[in-house]
Amino acid sequence: MRSCATPDSWRQRTADLSRLKCIAKHLPDLRSFYTRDITLNHNSAMINARMLRRNATPEEMQLWMLLRGRQFYGFKFRRQLAIGPYIVDFACHKARLIVELDGGQHADQLEYDLSRTAFLKAKGWDVLRFWNNALRESEEGVLMTILARLQARTLAGKSIGSDYMP
């Protein structure tokens, strides 16, 4: 026979739960203690990605509005995605394609961008780079270039890409 829980037993369980939560707040997270370096690197990349999403340039927002929600020929893109130690502007996982919008600061950091691109290519990603002014001047040209690369990657890999092609 099952016993019914009385209001007093519920109060006791709630009080016990509150005490456990209070104790848990003050104990170190053992998992992150043992994997501290990995966790800190991953967490800092995630925090940076969130910050970049919140502080996107007008060009990044413009391109995101065109790529988001599978509305670009059925391809799903993510923005400000952490891949290894780097954060990329836009990435399509299935086609393994990264789209980068570069502002004026990238003219001064060519070596960094080359090493970053080499790392991403070694991980199997293809990287497309556009200057911000290229998007402002020729939005359609940028989109057609992205679509052509997505289709090429889809045809090359057969298992990657989208089922929807108009």
N, C-alpha and C positions, 0 to 999 in steps of 0.2 A: 504494500500500500504506500502510495506517495504522500509525503507530508507537504502541506502547504507552507509556503514561506510567509512568515509573519512580518509586519512592518518593522519590528525590532530587529529581526535577522537581516533585513535589507539595510537598515541603518548601520548595523555592525559591519556588513560587507562593504558598504560605501566608506566607512571610516577606515577599514583595513586597506582598501584600495588607495585612499588619500595618503595614508602613511607610507605605503609602498612607493607611490609616485614621488613623495617628498624624499625618501631615502635614495631612490634611483637618480634623482637630480644631482645628488652629491657624490655619487660613485663615478669613477672614470669609466668611459666606454672602452672596454677591454679590446674589442675588435679593432677600433681605431688606434688603440695603443700599440697593438702588434703590427699593424699595417700603416703606421703613422705616415711614412714618406709617400706611399701610394695614395693614401686618403687625402693628405694635404695637397698634393699636386692635383688630384682630381677635383677636390673641392675648390681650389683657387681657380682652376680653369672654368669650372661651372659658375663661380661668382663673376669672373671676368666676362663670360659669355652673357650672363644676365645683364650685366652693366652695359655691354655693347648693344644688346637688344633694346634696352631702354633709351640709349643715347645714339640711336641710328642716325646716319646722315640723311638728308632729303632724298638723295639718289638711291640709297639702300632701301628706304621705305617705298620709293616709287617702284623699284624692281621687285620688292617683296610683294607688293599688292598685285603684281602680274604673275608671280610664280606660286603663290601660296594656295593651299587647299586643293591641290590636284587640278587646278583650273588651267594649267599650261599643258595641254595635250595629255592630260592624265598622269603626268609625272609628279611625284611628291617631292617637294623640297623642304629642307629645314634651314633655319637661319642661325647664324652665330653658333655653329656646332663645334664642340671641342673634339679634335682628332689628334691624339697624342698630346704633345705640349703646345699645339697650335690651335687657334680658333679661326675657322673659315667663315666667310660671309654667307654663302649659300651652298648646300650640298644635296645632291640627289643620290640616295644610297643605292637604289637599284641599278642605276647607270654608272655609279661610282664616279660622278662628275661633280667638280667643285667650281663654282662661279665666284670670282673675286672682283669687287669694285674697288679700284685704287684711286685715292686722292693724291694731292700734291706731295704729301709726306713720303710716298713710296718712291719718288724720284731720287731721294737721298738714301734709301735703304735697299739698293739693288742686290747687294750680296746676301742680305738677310732673306729677301724674297726668293732668290735663287736656291738657297739652302732649304728653305721652307718647301718650295715646289719639289725639290729633289726628294725630300723626306716623304711628302704626300704621294709622289709617283711611285716610290719604293713600296708604299703601302697599297698600291693598286688603284689610286685615284688619278683621274685626269683633271688638269687644272686649266680653266679658261680665265683670262684676266682682261678686264676692261677698265679704261679710265672713266672717271665720273662724267667728264664732259662728253665722252662718246655716247653715254646713255642719254644725256640731255639733248644732244644734237641728233642722234639717230636711234631712238628707242626700238623701232622696228628692225633695224639692222642688227642690233645687239640680240634681240629675241630670235631672229632668224639664225644667227650664228649659234646660239645656245641650242635651238631645235635641231640644227644640222648635226651638232656634236652628239646630242642625245640619241638621234636616230642612228648615227654611225656606231655609237657604243652599243645600242640595242641590237643592231644587225651583227656586230662583231661577236657579241656574247650570247645571243639567242635567249638566254635565261634572264637577262637583265632588261630593264626598260619597262614599257607600258603596253598593255594590250590595246589601249585606245589610241588609234591614229586616224585622224579625220581624212 
